[in-house]
Amino acid sequence: MKSIVINGGRKLSGEVSISGSKNAALPIIAASLLCEGEHRIANVPSLVDVKTLAKIMRNMGVSVELTDHEAVIDSTRLASPEAPYDLVRTMRASVLVLGPLVARFGKARVSLPGGCAIGARPVNLHIMGLEKMGAEVSIEHGYIEAKAKRLSGAQIYFDIVTVTGTENLMMAAALADGETVLENAAKEPEVVDLANALIQMGARIEGAGTDIIRIKGVEKLRPMDHRVLPDRIETGTFIIAGAITSGNIVIRNCAPQHLDALLSKVSEAGAQIAVDKDIIRVTGTGGIKPVNVKTLPHPGFPTDMQAQIMSLMCLARGTSVINETIFENRFTHVAELRRMGADIVIEGGSAIVKGVPKLLGAPVMATDLRASASLILAGLAAEGQTVISRIYHLDRGYEDIEGKLSALGADVKRV
């Protein structure tokens, strides 16, 4: 089994370029199922999750070519609107094929998804929305089975904000009869990027980026030529890498406007942040100050950055409280950070982090994608050697992270 080995204590310096967003690329790739013809999607990150979705679609008969950060997709000859368990089980986002398949082909059979063990994340809101649009949906033998002669517009209210639910139903509504209104919709930049891709395909969508999205269905769509936005979570991880190592790094090809909450907290923690269009410079000043964090749907502090900022707070001069409100199992990294000398107490949905003078390298185990990143950050700042096992999670969401960190001066390698 592969591991990441880090000899910590080096200040990072230099420049790093951000890859395309995983959480934007996946729904946009799924959207190519909505119509015939050749779709071209640029700035696609080279990640395991992207390759998994490509496998799922090829299994349906779709032509998918992934070369040099571009996806060329043609679903004209799609033969089987089914996503089987052996492919879906590794990735929750695979449920995103459900809406497009029902909208275009009138039927779909998609395995209940798997993925990181960070919470239940049920698909009930996806199913509720499709049923309101006239689909018959059942769950049998671990599969979601949906069928509809043609979907109809509907008024859909989400009890809780759901990113993939918003995306799935937005795609389904693009080909439905009449108008669909999604209320309490997710406002994440990735939802807006998907809406922009769909609009380029001929969809009629208003309100993406707000909590009410209106979609007027059209008879048919056309192929897209779209560029995926930069990954804000990868950007955020490198921001904290600069701060936690007292480094001085320049992050290029990013979208600072999508990271207001994180930039505010890292500045509050004492790092110097300078923003210029698609560039962020981070200068760590050494004395890390404690900050309190509460994860919220966008534009609040992203849950996908909670583990990383916790690593930073482990070295703060004081006590921080990190409140996780999105996923119930998202403190699995705490036990591993404690192995490195962190002082963290869990009370319900909150982690109370008392800063320590230093972290010490140790053998640790990654439990999910963002926990993996938090352990790398802790290892970069720690005294001595850190060995992180089960790093296959990393490759689901970070493209060549050890190569990018090495270019910034880190002593990190995959073994």
PyMOL commands that set and color helices and strands:
alter all, ss='L'
color gray80, all
select helices_A, chain A and resi 22-34+48-59+85-88+92-105+124-132+163-174+189-200+232-244+256-258+260-268+303-313+334-339+369-381+391-396+401-407
alter helices_A, ss='H'
color red, helices_A
select strands_A, chain A and resi 3-7+13-17+38-42+63-67+70-74+82-83+107-111+136-140+143-147+155-157+179-183+204-206+212-216+225-227+248-252+272-276+279-283+293-294+319-323+343-347+350-354+363-365+385-389+411-414
alter strands_A, ss='S'
color yellow, strands_A
deselect
rebuild
show_as cartoon
